[in-house]
């Protein structure tokens, strides 16, 4: 790892969690600049998938999927005895 990469990682580690998504958005934009050169060899479906990935957003809240499933099952089967 280069010194520049280590410096960038240290700066990111010092950021509060609520500001990290800004850094991720910036990095995704930069990544799109040099990935566009490599997309010339991709199939149409691969290009469409990459296009969809641009619209993907990181969730800002943690979800308890097991608890949500448990509540949904209890609600659905509450009347069955």
C-alpha positions as a Markdown table, in Angstrom:
| # | Residue | x | y | z |
|---|---|---|---|---|
| 1 | Unk | 0.0 | 0.0 | 0.0 |
| 2 | Unk | 1.4 | 3.4 | -0.9 |
| 3 | Unk | 1.8 | 6.3 | 1.5 |
| 4 | Unk | -1.0 | 8.1 | -0.3 |
| 5 | Unk | -3.4 | 5.2 | 0.2 |
| 6 | Unk | -2.5 | 5.0 | 3.9 |
| 7 | Unk | -3.1 | 8.7 | 4.3 |
| 8 | Unk | -6.5 | 8.4 | 2.7 |
| 9 | Unk | -7.5 | 5.5 | 4.9 |
| 10 | Unk | -6.4 | 7.4 | 8.0 |
| 11 | Unk | -8.5 | 10.4 | 7.0 |
| 12 | Unk | -11.5 | 8.2 | 6.3 |
| 13 | Unk | -11.1 | 6.4 | 9.7 |
| 14 | Unk | -11.3 | 9.8 | 11.5 |
| 15 | Unk | -14.6 | 10.8 | 9.8 |
| 16 | Unk | -17.8 | 10.3 | 11.7 |
| 17 | Unk | -20.1 | 7.5 | 10.5 |
| 18 | Unk | -22.8 | 9.8 | 9.2 |
| 19 | Unk | -20.3 | 11.5 | 6.8 |
| 20 | Unk | -18.8 | 8.2 | 5.3 |
| 21 | Unk | -21.6 | 7.9 | 2.7 |
| 22 | Unk | -20.4 | 11.2 | 1.1 |
| 23 | Unk | -17.0 | 9.7 | 0.7 |
| 24 | Unk | -18.5 | 6.5 | -0.8 |
| 25 | Unk | -20.5 | 8.6 | -3.3 |
| 26 | Unk | -17.4 | 10.5 | -4.3 |
| 27 | Unk | -15.4 | 7.3 | -4.8 |
| 28 | Unk | -18.2 | 5.7 | -6.8 |
| 29 | Unk | -18.2 | 8.8 | -9.1 |
| 30 | Unk | -14.4 | 8.6 | -9.6 |
| 31 | Unk | -14.7 | 4.8 | -10.2 |
| 32 | Unk | -17.2 | 5.5 | -12.9 |
| 33 | Unk | -14.7 | 7.6 | -14.8 |
| 34 | Unk | -12.1 | 4.9 | -15.3 |
| 35 | Unk | -14.6 | 2.0 | -15.5 |
| 36 | Unk | -16.3 | 3.6 | -18.5 |
| 37 | Unk | -13.1 | 2.8 | -20.6 |
| 38 | Unk | -13.4 | -0.9 | -19.7 |
| 39 | Unk | -17.1 | -1.2 | -20.5 |
| 40 | Unk | -16.4 | -1.3 | -24.3 |
| 41 | Unk | -15.9 | -5.1 | -24.1 |
| 42 | Unk | -19.0 | -5.8 | -22.0 |
| 43 | Unk | -22.2 | -7.4 | -23.2 |
| 44 | Unk | -25.5 | -5.4 | -23.2 |
| 45 | Unk | -26.7 | -7.2 | -20.0 |
| 46 | Unk | -23.5 | -6.5 | -18.2 |
| 47 | Unk | -23.7 | -2.8 | -19.2 |
| 48 | Unk | -27.3 | -2.7 | -18.0 |
| 49 | Unk | -26.3 | -4.2 | -14.6 |
| 50 | Unk | -23.6 | -1.6 | -14.2 |
| 51 | Unk | -26.0 | 1.1 | -15.0 |
| 52 | Unk | -28.4 | -0.2 | -12.3 |
| 53 | Unk | -25.6 | -0.3 | -9.8 |
| 54 | Unk | -25.1 | 3.5 | -10.2 |
| 55 | Unk | -28.6 | 4.0 | -8.7 |
| 56 | Unk | -28.0 | 1.8 | -5.7 |
| 57 | Unk | -27.8 | 3.6 | -2.4 |
| 58 | Unk | -26.3 | 2.6 | 0.9 |
| 59 | Unk | -28.8 | 2.3 | 3.7 |
| 60 | Unk | -28.2 | 4.7 | 6.6 |
| 61 | Unk | -30.0 | 2.5 | 9.2 |
| 62 | Unk | -29.2 | -0.9 | 10.4 |
| 63 | Unk | -32.1 | -3.4 | 10.2 |
| 64 | Unk | -32.8 | -6.4 | 12.3 |
| 65 | Unk | -34.0 | -8.8 | 9.7 |
| 66 | Unk | -34.5 | -11.7 | 12.0 |
| 67 | Unk | -36.8 | -9.6 | 14.3 |
| 68 | Unk | -38.7 | -8.2 | 11.3 |
| 69 | Unk | -39.3 | -11.8 | 10.0 |
| 70 | Unk | -40.4 | -12.9 | 13.5 |
| 71 | Unk | -42.9 | -10.0 | 13.8 |
| 72 | Unk | -44.2 | -10.7 | 10.3 |
| 73 | Unk | -44.7 | -14.4 | 11.0 |
| 74 | Unk | -46.4 | -13.6 | 14.3 |
| 75 | Unk | -48.8 | -11.2 | 12.6 |
| 76 | Unk | -49.6 | -13.6 | 9.8 |
| 77 | Unk | -50.2 | -16.6 | 11.9 |
| 78 | Unk | -51.6 | -14.9 | 15.0 |
| 79 | Unk | -55.1 | -16.2 | 14.4 |
| 80 | Unk | -54.1 | -19.9 | 13.8 |
| 81 | Unk | -54.5 | -22.0 | 16.9 |
